[in-house]
């Protein structure tokens, strides 16, 4: 098994688990800290918004930095931002200052941006026949976090006299452990020439394979964030308690990461386009399951399918992207995909609350269907263009 035989893939798998532990603890507790510290309740989610902003702002510079200085330097720099952000947030919690706490969210967002490149680094550590497995196994590191994070969040929340302080101190420790691991990452190929950003990104998007890869990954990300964000609110409106919502979200995270161990070999065997298409169909099945009822089982099964569909679309898009660019274009191509993922995810997170309150749970699931169908259409059209080019 590649995870056991390839040291780089194994190292990145553990680093991914550490990152997702930080991320899931943050997702669970940041809004609660916001409610406690914010001068107005409406500002409680501002730290999460700033985290998204830090992610979007860090994606492209980090990619270009790694293109010039190597993978190890870029990934370690990102993890150091995580240490700094968690330290600032810890100080904000300790002194009870909302502004300081918010400032910590920006560098944590940069850590998030750097961790999104782990799966790309894995692609460079294996031969072509195993690229799907490499990206999938590294992404699968999140399943360890999904199993541990809820208990860690509950324990660390009250571990010290100051509520929530222990959680952010634990995030510092996990980011430092990631830095130690990342010292073993190979630098990777550093091209002699890096093309102009604006021009090369336009050229990349004009390639059907790149456009399809970016589109299916971004659509999967946007749909997943939209429905995942709306699910706890929908469950609350349906009379479920926090413990039941947490259990549904736990199974959603398991659906996001556990299938990676199967998805990778499937991509290598059947190709990225077919697996992306299957992921799209699973997202549609998720919406149908949600529309069939509002029982606990409906929410759980729908969320599990939502995570599985996202997993297949992300990994297939990542593998397809790697087939469509040169080494010199790598930094811009990968940044393009992560920018699209981040923008679609941010738009979905902001839209989720308004949609669930204004239109309802059914409308959220019905509304995501045409978006997924657009992704399927892009896959089909780009596939036909590829076949025509091959025949020509």
Secondary structure as the mmCIF struct_conf table of DSSP 4:
data_model
#
loop_
_struct_conf.conf_type_id
_struct_conf.id
_struct_conf.beg_label_comp_id
_struct_conf.beg_label_asym_id
_struct_conf.beg_label_seq_id
_struct_conf.end_label_comp_id
_struct_conf.end_label_asym_id
_struct_conf.end_label_seq_id
HELX_RH_AL_P HELX_RH_AL_P1 UNK A 2 UNK A 5
HELX_RH_AL_P HELX_RH_AL_P2 UNK A 7 UNK A 37
BEND BEND1 UNK A 39 UNK A 40
HELX_RH_3T_P HELX_RH_3T_P1 UNK A 41 UNK A 43
TURN_TY1_P TURN_TY1_P1 UNK A 44 UNK A 45
HELX_RH_AL_P HELX_RH_AL_P3 UNK A 46 UNK A 69
HELX_RH_AL_P HELX_RH_AL_P4 UNK A 71 UNK A 95
TURN_TY1_P TURN_TY1_P2 UNK A 96 UNK A 96
HELX_RH_AL_P HELX_RH_AL_P5 UNK A 98 UNK A 115
TURN_TY1_P TURN_TY1_P3 UNK A 116 UNK A 117
HELX_RH_AL_P HELX_RH_AL_P6 UNK A 118 UNK A 123
TURN_TY1_P TURN_TY1_P4 UNK A 124 UNK A 125
BEND BEND2 UNK A 126 UNK A 126
HELX_RH_3T_P HELX_RH_3T_P2 UNK A 128 UNK A 130
HELX_RH_AL_P HELX_RH_AL_P7 UNK A 131 UNK A 139
TURN_TY1_P TURN_TY1_P5 UNK A 140 UNK A 141
HELX_RH_AL_P HELX_RH_AL_P8 UNK A 142 UNK A 157
TURN_TY1_P TURN_TY1_P6 UNK A 158 UNK A 158
BEND BEND3 UNK A 159 UNK A 162
TURN_TY1_P TURN_TY1_P7 UNK A 163 UNK A 164
HELX_RH_AL_P HELX_RH_AL_P9 UNK A 165 UNK A 182
TURN_TY1_P TURN_TY1_P8 UNK A 183 UNK A 184
BEND BEND4 UNK A 185 UNK A 185
BEND BEND5 UNK A 192 UNK A 192
HELX_RH_AL_P HELX_RH_AL_P10 UNK A 197 UNK A 205
TURN_TY1_P TURN_TY1_P9 UNK A 206 UNK A 206
BEND BEND6 UNK A 207 UNK A 207
HELX_RH_AL_P HELX_RH_AL_P11 UNK A 208 UNK A 237
TURN_TY1_P TURN_TY1_P10 UNK A 238 UNK A 239
HELX_RH_AL_P HELX_RH_AL_P12 UNK A 242 UNK A 257
TURN_TY1_P TURN_TY1_P11 UNK A 258 UNK A 259
HELX_RH_AL_P HELX_RH_AL_P13 UNK A 260 UNK A 270
HELX_RH_AL_P HELX_RH_AL_P14 UNK A 272 UNK A 291
TURN_TY1_P TURN_TY1_P12 UNK A 292 UNK A 292
BEND BEND7 UNK A 295 UNK A 295
HELX_RH_AL_P HELX_RH_AL_P15 UNK A 296 UNK A 322
TURN_TY1_P TURN_TY1_P13 UNK A 323 UNK A 323
BEND BEND8 UNK A 324 UNK A 324
BEND BEND9 UNK A 327 UNK A 327
TURN_TY1_P TURN_TY1_P14 UNK A 328 UNK A 329
HELX_RH_AL_P HELX_RH_AL_P16 UNK A 330 UNK A 358
TURN_TY1_P TURN_TY1_P15 UNK A 359 UNK A 359
HELX_RH_AL_P HELX_RH_AL_P17 UNK A 361 UNK A 391
#
